[in-house]
Amino acid sequence: MSGVSDEEDFRQIAEAAFDLARTGRTERLMRFVEAGLPVDLVNGSGDSLLMLAAYHGHADTVRALIGAGADVDRRNDRDQSPLAGAVFKDFGAVAAALLEAGADPDAGTPSARQTAAMFDRDWL
């Protein structure tokens, strides 16, 4: 029985972490990571904590996750990268943080570079 309870506990912790990434609550999220939550944890769609923070425009959270070792090019189940998400949403500060950390502008489908071209964004 304890295995089921442990799984449920982890699921609740993971869901809380995904919410913290989406809302940019960096300090609380990083406490989860520092306590052992995998920095590259993904949800049912393959969205990592970094992807969620990037897609919702939280540059400070993105930088903190990168500092903790998050994979800047980890793509979700739709082959989208965090950088492409930031470009799509027009979050320049997030894109800059990802590029600074070595994110590949040509990773994923469509890539960040392709996304920038689609929306006439010349900052990539």
N, CA and C of each residue as an Amber inpcrd file, in Angstrom:
protein
   372
   0.7980000  -1.2020000   0.0000000   0.0000000   0.0000000   0.0000000
   0.8430000   1.2700000   0.0000000   1.9940000   1.2240000   0.6660000
   2.7850000   2.4510000   0.7500000   3.2830000   2.8860000  -0.6200000
   3.4880000   1.9460000  -1.5630000   3.9180000   2.3050000  -2.9100000
   2.9160000   3.1920000  -3.6070000   1.6300000   2.8840000  -3.4650000
   0.5790000   3.6900000  -4.0700000   0.5920000   5.0880000  -3.4560000
   0.7300000   5.1620000  -2.1470000   0.7710000   6.4410000  -1.4610000
   1.9920000   7.2520000  -1.9000000   3.1360000   6.5960000  -2.0290000
   4.3490000   7.2800000  -2.4750000   4.1770000   7.8090000  -3.8960000
   3.5630000   7.0180000  -4.7600000   3.3170000   7.4630000  -6.1400000
   2.3930000   8.6730000  -6.1500000   1.3540000   8.6260000  -5.3470000
   0.4140000   9.7430000  -5.2750000   1.1010000  10.9860000  -4.7120000
   1.9300000  10.7960000  -3.7020000   2.6860000  11.9190000  -3.1340000
   3.5750000  12.5470000  -4.2060000   4.2870000  11.7120000  -4.9740000
   5.1740000  12.2360000  -6.0090000   4.3710000  12.9610000  -7.0820000
   3.2360000  12.3960000  -7.4740000   2.4010000  13.0350000  -8.4900000
   1.9590000  14.4230000  -8.0190000   1.5810000  14.5370000  -6.7640000
   1.1610000  15.8360000  -6.2220000   2.3220000  16.8260000  -6.1860000
   3.4910000  16.3500000  -5.8100000   4.6850000  17.2120000  -5.7880000
   5.0150000  17.6690000  -7.2060000   4.9650000  16.7360000  -8.1490000
   5.2620000  17.0690000  -9.5440000   4.2720000  18.0980000 -10.0700000
   2.9940000  17.8980000  -9.8100000   1.9820000  18.8580000 -10.2710000
   2.2120000  20.2380000  -9.6530000   2.5690000  20.2630000  -8.3770000
   2.8700000  21.5420000  -7.7240000   4.0680000  22.2090000  -8.3980000
   5.0890000  21.4300000  -8.7310000   6.2800000  21.9740000  -9.3920000
   5.9320000  22.5290000 -10.7720000   5.1100000  21.8080000 -11.5310000
   4.7050000  22.3090000 -12.8490000   3.9500000  23.6240000 -12.7040000
   3.0850000  23.7180000 -11.7070000   2.3580000  24.9740000 -11.4710000
   3.3080000  26.1060000 -11.0980000   4.3050000  25.8110000 -10.2780000
   5.2840000  26.8310000  -9.8870000   6.0690000  27.3210000 -11.1000000
   6.4170000  26.4120000 -12.0080000   7.1340000  26.7990000 -13.2290000
   6.2470000  27.6850000 -14.1010000   4.9790000  27.3060000 -14.2510000
   4.0340000  28.0840000 -15.0690000   3.8170000  29.4920000 -14.5210000
   3.8330000  29.6140000 -13.2080000   3.5240000  30.9070000 -12.5830000
   4.7700000  31.7090000 -12.2040000   5.9510000  31.1380000 -12.4530000
   7.1840000  31.8740000 -12.1950000   7.5340000  32.0310000 -10.7320000
   7.1340000  31.0910000  -9.9250000   7.4630000  31.1460000  -8.4900000
   8.8040000  30.4480000  -8.2820000   9.8280000  31.1360000  -8.6920000
  11.1780000  30.5850000  -8.7870000  11.6990000  30.0300000  -7.4710000
  11.6160000  30.8040000  -6.4260000  12.2040000  30.3920000  -5.1460000
  11.6010000  29.0770000  -4.6470000  10.2960000  28.9730000  -4.6930000
   9.6370000  27.7260000  -4.2380000   9.9780000  26.5610000  -5.1560000
   9.9740000  26.8060000  -6.4640000  10.3080000  25.7480000  -7.4150000
  11.7210000  25.2280000  -7.1770000  12.6490000  26.1340000  -6.9530000
  14.0390000  25.7280000  -6.7660000  14.2270000  24.9630000  -5.4550000
  13.3880000  25.1990000  -4.4790000  13.4520000  24.3920000  -3.2500000
  13.1030000  22.9380000  -3.5560000  12.1230000  22.7190000  -4.4360000
  11.7830000  21.3570000  -4.8540000  12.9820000  20.7080000  -5.5480000
  13.6030000  21.4470000  -6.4530000  14.7450000  20.9260000  -7.2030000
  15.9120000  20.6370000  -6.2530000  16.1820000  21.5550000  -5.3620000
  17.2720000  21.3620000  -4.3990000  17.0100000  20.1730000  -3.4780000
  15.7290000  19.8530000  -3.2570000  15.3660000  18.7130000  -2.4050000
  15.3980000  17.3870000  -3.1740000  15.7020000  17.4560000  -4.4740000
  15.8610000  16.2270000  -5.2370000  14.9030000  16.0110000  -6.3910000
  13.9670000  16.9240000  -6.6160000  13.0900000  16.7830000  -7.7730000
  13.9360000  16.9300000  -9.0380000  13.7950000  16.0160000  -9.9980000
  14.6040000  16.1250000 -11.2230000  14.3630000  17.4480000 -11.9460000
  15.4190000  18.1450000 -12.2700000  15.2980000  19.4510000 -12.9210000
  14.6930000  19.3080000 -14.3210000  14.8410000  18.1390000 -14.9380000
  14.2770000  17.9100000 -16.2690000  12.9890000  17.0930000 -16.2270000
  12.2880000  17.1270000 -15.1000000  11.0080000  16.4440000 -14.9620000
  10.0530000  16.9330000 -16.0490000   9.2910000  16.0100000 -16.6480000
   8.3280000  16.3740000 -17.6870000   6.9210000  15.9380000 -17.2900000
   5.9380000  16.6430000 -17.8230000   4.5400000  16.2930000 -17.5810000
   4.0720000  15.3060000 -18.6560000   2.7890000  15.0220000 -18.6800000
   2.2310000  14.0490000 -19.6090000   2.3520000  14.4270000 -21.0690000
   2.6490000  15.6820000 -21.3670000   2.8510000  16.1400000 -22.7480000
   4.3250000  16.2660000 -23.0960000   5.1710000  15.8910000 -22.1400000
   6.6090000  16.0050000 -22.3610000   7.1600000  17.3930000 -22.1070000
   6.3310000  18.2860000 -21.5430000   6.7980000  19.6440000 -21.2400000
   7.6250000  19.6110000 -19.9610000   8.8530000  20.0750000 -20.0540000
   9.7170000  20.1480000 -18.8760000   9.3780000  21.3870000 -18.0540000
   9.9320000  21.4340000 -16.8610000   9.7750000  22.6280000 -16.0310000
  10.2860000  23.8550000 -16.7890000  11.4160000  23.6930000 -17.4800000
  11.9950000  24.7930000 -18.2550000  11.0530000  25.2240000 -19.3790000
  10.4710000  24.2590000 -20.0710000   9.5310000  24.5820000 -21.1550000
   8.3620000  25.3950000 -20.6090000   7.8040000  24.9720000 -19.5020000
   6.6540000  25.6800000 -18.9290000   7.0310000  27.0950000 -18.5030000
   8.1800000  27.2420000 -17.8690000   8.6260000  28.5740000 -17.4530000
   8.8810000  29.4560000 -18.6780000   9.5040000  28.8940000 -19.7000000
   9.8100000  29.6560000 -20.9180000   8.5280000  30.0710000 -21.6270000
   7.6150000  29.1520000 -21.7870000   6.3800000  29.4150000 -22.5210000
   5.4960000  30.4330000 -21.8150000   5.6620000  30.5530000 -20.5150000
   4.8590000  31.5130000 -19.7590000   5.6190000  32.7990000 -19.4350000
   6.8310000  32.9380000 -19.9930000   7.5440000  34.2090000 -19.9300000
   8.2900000  34.5250000 -18.6540000   8.7280000  33.5180000 -17.9240000
   9.3940000  33.7430000 -16.6430000  10.9190000  33.5980000 -16.7750000
  11.5600000  34.6840000 -17.1790000  12.9980000  34.6660000 -17.4420000
  13.8100000  34.3030000 -16.1950000  13.4260000  34.8060000 -15.0280000
  14.1730000  34.4890000 -13.8040000  14.0890000  32.9920000 -13.4910000
  12.9220000  32.4150000 -13.6830000  12.7510000  30.9790000 -13.4460000
  13.5530000  30.1800000 -14.4580000  13.5360000  30.6190000 -15.7020000
  14.3250000  29.9610000 -16.7480000  15.8040000  29.9820000 -16.3720000
  16.3030000  31.1330000 -15.9590000  17.7230000  31.2250000 -15.5810000
  18.0460000  30.3260000 -14.3850000  17.1540000  30.2730000 -13.4030000
  17.3870000  29.4280000 -12.2230000  17.4090000  27.9500000 -12.6080000
  16.4880000  27.5290000 -13.4610000  16.4640000  26.1290000 -13.8840000
  17.7030000  25.7880000 -14.7020000  18.1360000  26.7040000 -15.5530000
  19.3660000  26.4980000 -16.3150000  20.5440000  26.3630000 -15.3560000
  20.5830000  27.2250000 -14.3580000  21.6510000  27.1640000 -13.3650000
  21.6760000  25.8430000 -12.6100000  20.5120000  25.2040000 -12.4950000
  20.4200000  23.9140000 -11.8030000  20.6740000  22.7440000 -12.7530000
  20.9820000  23.0630000 -14.0210000  21.3500000  22.0100000 -14.9660000
  20.2730000  21.5680000 -15.9370000  19.1850000  22.3370000 -16.0660000
  18.1150000  21.9550000 -17.0000000  18.6420000  21.9030000 -18.4290000
  18.1400000  20.9530000 -19.1840000  18.5010000  20.7790000 -20.5930000
  17.7740000  21.8360000 -21.4150000  18.5220000  22.7950000 -21.9540000
  17.9090000  23.9200000 -22.6710000  17.2820000  23.5050000 -23.9970000
  17.6600000  22.3530000 -24.5110000  17.1180000  21.9020000 -25.7940000
  16.1340000  20.7410000 -25.6650000  15.7270000  20.4090000 -24.4520000
  14.7970000  19.2850000 -24.2660000  13.4590000  19.6360000 -24.9100000
  13.0590000  18.8310000 -25.8770000  11.8210000  19.0770000 -26.6110000
  10.6700000  18.2600000 -26.0250000   9.4760000  18.7660000 -26.1960000
   8.2880000  18.0700000 -25.6950000   7.8360000  17.0180000 -26.7090000
   6.6980000  16.4100000 -26.4430000   6.1910000  15.3370000 -27.3000000
   5.7990000  15.8170000 -28.6930000   5.6520000  17.1280000 -28.8760000
   5.3360000  17.6990000 -30.1910000   6.5970000  18.2270000 -30.8870000
   7.7620000  17.8800000 -30.3400000   9.0740000  18.2730000 -30.8680000
   9.3060000  19.7830000 -30.7960000   8.6910000  20.4430000 -29.8180000
   8.8730000  21.8870000 -29.6210000   9.9440000  22.1140000 -28.5570000
  10.7940000  23.0920000 -28.7930000  11.8500000  23.4340000 -27.8360000
  11.4080000  24.6100000 -26.9680000  12.0230000  24.7520000 -25.7840000
  11.7290000  25.9300000 -24.9600000  12.0040000  27.2460000 -25.7070000
  13.0680000  27.2780000 -26.4820000  13.4050000  28.4970000 -27.2260000
  12.3270000  28.8170000 -28.2560000  11.8570000  27.8200000 -28.9790000
  10.7900000  28.0600000 -29.9600000   9.5310000  28.5690000 -29.2620000
   9.2420000  28.0390000 -28.0810000   8.0850000  28.5040000 -27.3190000
   8.2210000  29.9630000 -26.9290000   9.4150000  30.3380000 -26.4830000
   9.6620000  31.7320000 -26.0950000   9.5580000  32.6610000 -27.2970000
  10.0750000  32.2180000 -28.4380000   9.9930000  33.0330000 -29.6510000
   8.5380000  33.1790000 -30.0810000   7.8040000  32.0580000 -30.0610000
   6.3890000  32.0790000 -30.4420000   5.6060000  33.0770000 -29.5890000
   5.8620000  33.0760000 -28.2910000   5.1440000  33.9590000 -27.3710000
   5.7440000  35.3690000 -27.3150000   6.8430000  35.5970000 -28.0350000
   7.5170000  36.8960000 -28.1020000   8.0880000  37.3270000 -26.7530000
   8.6980000  36.3730000 -26.0500000   9.3480000  36.6460000 -24.7740000
  10.8550000  36.7730000 -25.0050000  11.2840000  37.9660000 -25.3800000
  12.6770000  38.2150000 -25.7140000  13.6550000  37.9390000 -24.5950000
  13.3110000  38.2890000 -23.3560000  14.2190000  38.0610000 -22.2270000
  14.4130000  36.5650000 -21.9790000  13.3550000  35.7950000 -22.1480000
  13.4530000  34.3450000 -21.9850000  14.3190000  33.7700000 -23.0990000
  14.0640000  34.1930000 -24.3200000  14.8550000  33.7030000 -25.4590000
  16.3260000  34.0560000 -25.2650000  16.6050000  35.2560000 -24.8050000
  17.9900000  35.6710000 -24.5840000  18.6630000  34.7800000 -23.5380000
  17.9560000  34.4710000 -22.4670000  18.5180000  33.6020000 -21.4200000
  18.8140000  32.2130000 -21.9730000  17.9120000  31.6890000 -22.7810000
  18.1130000  30.3660000 -23.3710000  19.2800000  30.3680000 -24.3580000
  19.3460000  31.3910000 -25.1990000  20.4480000  31.4920000 -26.1620000
  21.7930000  31.6400000 -25.4510000  21.8050000  32.4450000 -24.4000000
  23.0120000  32.6390000 -23.5980000  23.5080000  31.3120000 -23.0260000
  22.5670000  30.4290000 -22.7150000  22.8980000  29.1210000 -22.1290000
  23.1960000  28.0750000 -23.1980000  23.1840000  28.4820000 -24.4680000
  23.5570000  27.5670000 -25.5350000  22.4070000  26.8640000 -26.2340000
  21.1720000  27.3320000 -26.0530000  20.0360000  26.7100000 -26.7420000
  20.2410000  26.7820000 -28.2520000  19.8770000  25.7180000 -28.9300000
  20.0390000  25.6030000 -30.3800000  18.8270000  26.2120000 -31.0810000
  19.0060000  27.3040000 -31.8250000  17.8740000  27.9300000 -32.4990000
  17.2920000  27.0780000 -33.6280000  18.0000000  26.0000000 -34.0050000
  17.5250000  25.1360000 -35.0790000  16.9350000  23.8220000 -34.5740000
  16.8300000  23.6560000 -33.2440000  16.2780000  22.4170000 -32.6760000
  14.7560000  22.4510000 -32.7190000  14.1640000  21.3010000 -32.9590000
  12.7180000  21.1570000 -32.8850000  12.0070000  21.4870000 -34.1770000
  10.6850000  21.2660000 -34.1330000   9.8390000  21.4790000 -35.2970000
   8.5720000  22.1950000 -34.8720000   8.3020000  23.4030000 -35.3190000
   9.2730000  24.2230000 -36.0330000  10.3540000  24.7070000 -35.0740000
  11.4940000  24.9950000 -35.6150000  12.5960000  25.4980000 -34.7900000
  12.3210000  26.9410000 -34.3770000  13.1060000  27.4270000 -33.4390000
  12.9720000  28.8240000 -33.0210000  13.2610000  29.7600000 -34.1940000
  14.2370000  29.3950000 -34.9980000  14.5710000  30.2260000 -36.1560000
  13.3930000  30.2750000 -37.1430000  12.7650000  29.1140000 -37.3820000
  11.6050000  29.0680000 -38.2790000  10.4360000  29.8510000 -37.6900000
  10.2480000  29.7240000 -36.3850000   9.1730000  30.4430000 -35.7150000
   9.3960000  31.9470000 -35.8110000  10.6260000  32.3870000 -35.6010000
  10.9540000  33.8120000 -35.7110000  10.6430000  34.3200000 -37.1170000
  10.9930000  33.5320000 -38.1290000  10.7290000  33.9340000 -39.5130000
   9.2230000  34.0240000 -39.7810000   8.4620000  33.0810000 -39.2420000
   7.0000000  33.0770000 -39.4380000   6.3500000  34.3460000 -38.9040000
   6.9010000  34.8610000 -37.8020000   6.2970000  36.0160000 -37.1410000
   7.0970000  37.3030000 -37.3520000   8.0080000  37.2810000 -38.3240000
   8.8310000  38.4570000 -38.6320000   9.5370000  39.0240000 -37.4250000
  10.0740000  38.1330000 -36.5950000  10.8680000  38.5540000 -35.4330000
  12.3240000  38.3980000 -35.8080000  13.0240000  39.4980000 -35.8350000
  14.4130000  39.4570000 -36.3020000  15.4220000  39.4400000 -35.1670000
  14.9960000  39.1360000 -33.9730000  15.9190000  39.1560000 -32.8360000
  16.5850000  37.8190000 -32.5870000  16.4790000  36.8930000 -33.5040000
  17.1510000  35.6080000 -33.3320000  18.3840000  35.5310000 -34.1850000
